Amino acid sequence: MGDNSSPSRFWMVVAFFFISASLALVGFIIYVKVFEKPISRSIREAEVLNRYPLMFRTPEEQAIFEKQFYAENSAFNLETAEIATDTQLQNCSFSCPSRRRRSLATYHPLVEWINHYKGLHEMKKRDVTTQPGPNIYHGCCISRHYFVSPDFGSTISGTNYSLVQFDSRRQYFPSQICKHAENCRGCGCAQEINFFTAIVVNPNYPNDSYDPYTMVAIKLPGCCKCFNNLPAP
C-alpha cells in the first residue's frame, strides 16, 4: 500500500509559506500606511522645496514680493494702433466719470461666466494674502491686483487637481479684482482667463508614476479688461 503522506505534507508546506507571505505583505502595507506616511511627507516636502524653490514663498516673503510687484506694475505708453476696420472697434470714445463717481462700482454679471471660476470674490480669507493693490482706472473698469493661494485648481480640460501647499510655504498666483463703474456705458468689464504653472499632487502616483508630484497649467482669473462688444451691466 502506497504512502500518501508525502504529497499531503508538500501541500501543507506550500500553504504555510503562502499564508506566511500573505501575512507578511499585509503587515508591510499596514506599516507603510501607519508609520511611513508622516516620515515620507517630511522628506517629500524638503525634496519639493529643493526641486522647485521659486514656486513657494513664506507669508513674509510673499508680503515683500507684493510690495515690489505693486511698485513695479506701472503702465507704459504704446504706439498708436492702425485705424480699425471692424465696426465694433470704430468710434470707441466716451467720457469716463470722475474717480469719485466711479467709486460706486459693481461686478459685471458675465464675469463669472467668462472666467469660469465660480466664487472668485467669495474666496477664503487665507487665499488673499494681503491687502490688494491700489485702484486702477481703465475705461469703465476699476481693478486691483492681488494674490491668491488656492488649494485646488483646474486645467483647460477641466481636470481638477490638488495643489501642493505646505504649512510654512505656499504657491501664490497674481489675479485681479474687476468691477464695472456705475452708469458707465462705454464698454463692458470682464476678466480673461490666465494659465499658471503649478505643482500639484500627481493622481497617477503610485500606480503609473514614481513621482508623487507633477506640474500642470491651472486656470485662474487674470487681467480685467474693458471689452467694446460686451454690454455694460
DRENNUTI-750371 format. One record per residue (C-alpha): residue in one letter; x, y, z. Coordinates in steps of 0.2 Angstrom, whole numbers, padded with zeros to 4 digits, always signed. Each point is the difference from the previous one (the first is absolute). Example, Ala and Ser with C-alpha at 12.3 -4.5 7.8 and 13.67 -1.06 7.14 Angstrom:
<recs>
A+0062-0022+0039/S+0006+0017-0003/
</recs>
This chain:
<recs>
M+0000+0000+0000/G+0007+0017-0005/D+0005+0014+0012/N-0011+0016-0004/S+0007+0010+0014/S+0014+0008-0011/P-0012+0009-0012/S-0010+0006+0015/R+0015+0006+0009/F+0006+0009-0016/W-0017+0010-0002/M+0000+0004+0019/V+0017+0008-0002/V-0005+0009-0015/A-0016+0007+0009/F+0011+0005+0015/F+0012+0010-0011/F-0015+0008-0009/I-0009+0005+0016/S+0017+0006+0007/A+0003+0011-0015/S-0017+0007+0000/L+0001+0004+0018/A+0017+0008-0003/L-0007+0011-0014/V-0015+0005+0010/G+0011+0005+0014/F+0012+0010-0012/I-0015+0010-0007/I-0007+0004+0017/Y+0018+0006+0005/V+0001+0011-0015/K-0017+0007+0003/V+0002+0004+0018/F+0019+0003+0003/E+0008+0005-0017/K-0013+0014-0005/P+0005+0014+0012/I+0019-0004-0003/S-0002+0000-0019/R-0010+0016+0001/S+0014+0009+0008/I+0013-0007-0011/R-0011+0005-0016/E-0003+0017+0006/A+0018+0004+0001/E+0003-0009-0017/V-0014+0011-0008/L+0007+0016+0007/N+0017-0005-0006/R-0006-0004-0017/Y-0012+0015-0002/P+0007+0014+0011/L-0007+0014-0010/M-0018-0007+0000/F-0002+0002+0019/R+0001+0015+0012/T-0003+0003+0018/P-0013+0012+0005/E+0014+0013+0004/E+0008-0003-0016/Q-0016+0002-0009/A-0004+0016+0009/I+0017+0007-0006/F-0003-0006-0018/E-0018+0008-0001/K+0007+0017+0005/Q+0013-0001-0013/F-0013-0006-0013/Y-0012+0014+0004/A+0015+0013-0001/E+0006-0007-0017/N-0017-0003-0008/S-0002+0017-0008/A-0007+0003-0017/F+0010+0005-0015/N-0004+0008-0017/L-0003-0010-0016/E+0001+0005-0018/T-0017+0006-0008/A-0009-0014-0008/E-0005+0000-0018/I-0018+0006-0005/A-0012-0014+0004/T-0011-0008-0013/D-0011-0010+0011/T-0016+0010+0004/Q+0001-0005+0018/L+0016+0008+0002/Q-0004+0017-0009/N-0006+0015+0009/C+0006-0006+0017/S+0000+0016+0010/F-0009+0005+0015/S+0002+0011+0015/C+0005-0010+0015/P-0008+0006+0017/S+0011+0007+0013/R+0009-0011+0012/R-0011+0006+0014/R-0016-0005-0010/R+0008-0016-0005/S+0003-0006+0018/L-0018-0007-0002/A+0004-0016-0010/T-0008-0017-0002/Y+0006-0017-0007/H-0005-0003-0017/P-0014-0014-0001/L+0010-0009-0013/V+0017+0000+0010/E-0003-0017+0007/W-0006-0007-0017/I+0016+0006-0009/N+0013-0005+0013/H-0008-0017+0004/Y+0006+0002+0018/K-0016+0000+0010/G+0001+0009+0017/L+0016+0010-0004/H-0006+0014+0011/E-0005-0011+0014/M+0017-0009+0003/K+0006-0005+0017/K+0009+0014+0009/R+0016-0010+0000/D+0000+0000-0019/V+0002+0019-0001/T+0017+0002+0009/T+0000+0019+0003/Q-0009+0016-0005/P-0003+0002-0019/G+0010+0013-0009/P-0006+0017-0004/N-0015+0003-0012/I+0003+0000-0018/Y-0012+0010-0011/H-0002-0005-0019/G-0015+0004-0010/C-0015-0005+0010/C+0010-0012+0011/I+0007+0001+0017/S+0013-0014+0004/R+0012-0004+0014/H+0014-0013+0000/Y+0001-0013+0013/F+0007-0017+0003/V-0009-0017+0003/S+0007-0016+0008/P-0014-0013-0004/D+0000-0018+0005/F-0008-0006-0016/G+0001+0004-0018/S-0006-0006-0017/T+0008-0001-0017/I-0006+0005-0017/S-0008-0017-0002/G-0009+0002+0016/T+0010-0013+0010/N+0001+0005+0019/Y+0016-0001+0009/S+0005+0002+0018/L+0014+0013+0001/V+0015-0004+0011/Q+0000+0012+0015/F+0010-0001+0015/D-0003+0008+0017/S+0016+0011-0001/R+0000+0003-0019/R-0013+0001-0013/Q-0003+0004-0018/Y-0006+0017-0004/F-0008+0006-0017/P-0004+0018-0005/S-0018+0005-0004/Q-0011+0015-0001/I-0016+0006+0008/C-0011+0007-0015/K-0015+0012+0002/H-0010+0010-0012/A-0003+0018+0004/E-0018+0005+0003/N-0009+0008-0015/C+0015-0002-0011/R-0006-0006-0017/G+0016+0001-0011/C+0005-0018+0002/G-0003-0015+0010/C+0013-0006+0013/A+0004-0018+0002/Q+0015-0011+0004/E+0011-0011-0011/I+0005-0017+0005/N+0019-0002+0003/F+0010-0016+0002/F+0013-0003+0013/T+0013-0014+0003/A-0004-0008+0016/I+0007-0015+0010/V-0014-0012+0003/V-0003-0017+0008/N+0002-0013-0013/P-0016-0011-0002/N+0010-0013-0009/Y+0011-0004+0015/P+0005-0013+0005/N-0008-0011-0013/D+0006+0008-0016/S+0013+0012+0006/Y+0015+0000+0012/D-0002+0018+0004/P-0014+0006+0012/Y+0000+0017-0007/T-0001+0007-0017/M-0002+0017-0009/V-0015+0006-0010/A-0007+0016-0006/I-0015+0006+0010/K-0013+0013-0005/L-0003+0015+0011/P-0009+0017-0003/G+0013+0012-0007/C+0000+0017-0008/C-0016+0011+0002/K-0004+0008-0017/C-0013+0012-0008/F-0007-0009-0015/N-0009+0010-0013/N-0012-0014-0005/L-0005-0005+0017/P-0016+0009+0006/A+0002+0010+0016/P-0010-0006+0016/
</recs>
